[in-house]
């Protein structure tokens, strides 16, 4: 490995850029995930039904629909980032997320405006899905480009520190509200508070992102293939397929053990909603803290090795962990099992954006990373809850465990295609 020496001033600037980009990332994901953690409370307001599982299926369907916009967002914001700069793309995406959260916070219920309530909810989620579809690829690209060489795994891991931090703050917000509001108040109006918080935080994030320094150059932005789908697939189709392959499994297992797990503990294991929220708060906090450690590990053992450990352990351990959680009665044991699963996922998430960014040249990097991630997320990540709940409704919940296991085996095969040394991102800009 080539040793690169940075001046104190240069290190300071790059670390500040990482903080600035990742802070905006945190707000984006808080706004997006707060929907999943509040769904238990607002589902009856938009989807009247006597069966709570049916209500959750409907809200999970809207959650999944937000993911369907991600490929469009990945393409649109990837193109903006590669042609007009990473900074511009990140500012637009966080502004759109703010608008979506504000609409949901103020949205009248089904009892007030009838069928328009779920329709507007769906439209707001589609708008947020478009935003997040562009957020991941652009932020991953920016943080990979600005990270210090020799420590890229460590610094790039902060994308998922803040992504998980967004989830953690979302569930923590729900936990705090549960302490001050009773069940009836949470269902009536309390669930709106986190969406208002998210909208305000997004404005603060926008101001932070205005201070960032652009990492792309005029030369790459003016390249004829910059931000072009044709340019991406003409020379980099194999890299795109590889990223798509391992991201499918990575997204599915990530959402299984994060956003879906709260509902799984309540709906399948029979735990109280407050208990499930506390378990997930603790597990997500540890998961967030794991990211820099696994990022440093990847700097030592190599990104390809980390990916193989992730997919291999995921294939072997997913089924027994989910089966054990199905009948778990001890909150502590549930916490340990979920934390174990998230430790396995950390081999992937700590370097997720970096390992993708290293496979594409700068003129199509944000597009390649963002589009591949968004497509895999739309099909496999966003549908995780929807598939799991429907299989449960059909009386065949165990099929979901096998589905995740098979996708992890596929991720292992695609991880074998990763180069031992990255083709791009060898030099600093």
Beta strands, then each sheet from edge to edge (+ up, - down):
end
